[in-house]
Amino acid sequence: MNQDKPFQTMAAEFALTGHALIRADAEGPRAPYYVTRWGWVKPIHSLEDAAQLLNQIKGGK
């Protein structure tokens, strides 16, 4: 199984909302992911956190 698939799927879902999910250096001291849109940047610490943010963006509770 492709271990990159969960990230790629999540990135595609963000793209459909006009946002970008970017993977940073997971070994570094910073957050491993970022969500961006029009100069707005939000550090994300896990794909689970990314899924929660995506749900909020889509209008979920």
C-alpha beads as a LAMMPS data file, in Angstrom:
LAMMPS data file: protein, C-alpha beads

61 atoms
60 bonds

1 atom types
1 bond types

-500.0 500.0 xlo xhi
-500.0 500.0 ylo yhi
-500.0 500.0 zlo zhi

Masses

1 110.0

Atoms # bond

1 1 1 0.000 0.000 0.000
2 1 1 1.201 3.483 -0.821
3 1 1 1.889 5.250 2.493
4 1 1 1.687 8.621 0.722
5 1 1 -1.909 8.006 -0.381
6 1 1 -3.625 9.442 2.742
7 1 1 -1.698 12.715 2.317
8 1 1 -2.386 12.852 -1.429
9 1 1 -6.100 12.223 -0.889
10 1 1 -6.318 14.912 1.795
11 1 1 -4.382 17.382 -0.380
12 1 1 -6.825 16.756 -3.236
13 1 1 -9.795 17.369 -0.930
14 1 1 -8.280 20.657 0.235
15 1 1 -7.649 21.650 -3.385
16 1 1 -11.351 21.209 -4.127
17 1 1 -12.072 23.870 -1.476
18 1 1 -9.467 26.295 -2.860
19 1 1 -6.883 25.540 -0.162
20 1 1 -3.470 23.887 -0.388
21 1 1 -2.210 21.221 2.013
22 1 1 1.583 21.306 2.019
23 1 1 3.919 18.786 3.600
24 1 1 6.946 20.230 5.386
25 1 1 9.972 18.470 6.838
26 1 1 8.502 15.953 9.279
27 1 1 11.848 15.581 11.071
28 1 1 12.259 19.292 11.755
29 1 1 11.004 21.298 14.748
30 1 1 8.083 22.823 12.840
31 1 1 4.655 21.425 12.048
32 1 1 4.784 18.643 9.435
33 1 1 1.891 20.137 7.393
34 1 1 0.519 23.553 6.485
35 1 1 -2.785 24.634 4.987
36 1 1 -2.684 27.819 2.933
37 1 1 -5.020 30.072 0.991
38 1 1 -4.523 33.642 -0.228
39 1 1 -1.593 34.347 2.111
40 1 1 -3.245 32.675 5.122
41 1 1 -1.092 29.893 6.593
42 1 1 -2.100 27.465 9.339
43 1 1 0.342 24.935 10.807
44 1 1 -1.160 21.434 11.060
45 1 1 0.371 18.763 13.278
46 1 1 -1.295 15.641 11.866
47 1 1 -3.524 14.447 9.057
48 1 1 -6.247 13.942 11.662
49 1 1 -6.032 17.666 12.494
50 1 1 -6.127 18.395 8.771
51 1 1 -9.316 16.328 8.432
52 1 1 -10.945 18.304 11.261
53 1 1 -10.021 21.608 9.621
54 1 1 -11.301 20.383 6.254
55 1 1 -14.604 19.484 7.889
56 1 1 -14.853 23.016 9.316
57 1 1 -14.007 24.557 5.943
58 1 1 -16.740 22.503 4.321
59 1 1 -19.225 23.712 6.919
60 1 1 -19.379 20.650 9.136
61 1 1 -19.606 20.726 12.893

Bonds

1 1 1 2
2 1 2 3
3 1 3 4
4 1 4 5
5 1 5 6
6 1 6 7
7 1 7 8
8 1 8 9
9 1 9 10
10 1 10 11
11 1 11 12
12 1 12 13
13 1 13 14
14 1 14 15
15 1 15 16
16 1 16 17
17 1 17 18
18 1 18 19
19 1 19 20
20 1 20 21
21 1 21 22
22 1 22 23
23 1 23 24
24 1 24 25
25 1 25 26
26 1 26 27
27 1 27 28
28 1 28 29
29 1 29 30
30 1 30 31
31 1 31 32
32 1 32 33
33 1 33 34
34 1 34 35
35 1 35 36
36 1 36 37
37 1 37 38
38 1 38 39
39 1 39 40
40 1 40 41
41 1 41 42
42 1 42 43
43 1 43 44
44 1 44 45
45 1 45 46
46 1 46 47
47 1 47 48
48 1 48 49
49 1 49 50
50 1 50 51
51 1 51 52
52 1 52 53
53 1 53 54
54 1 54 55
55 1 55 56
56 1 56 57
57 1 57 58
58 1 58 59
59 1 59 60
60 1 60 61
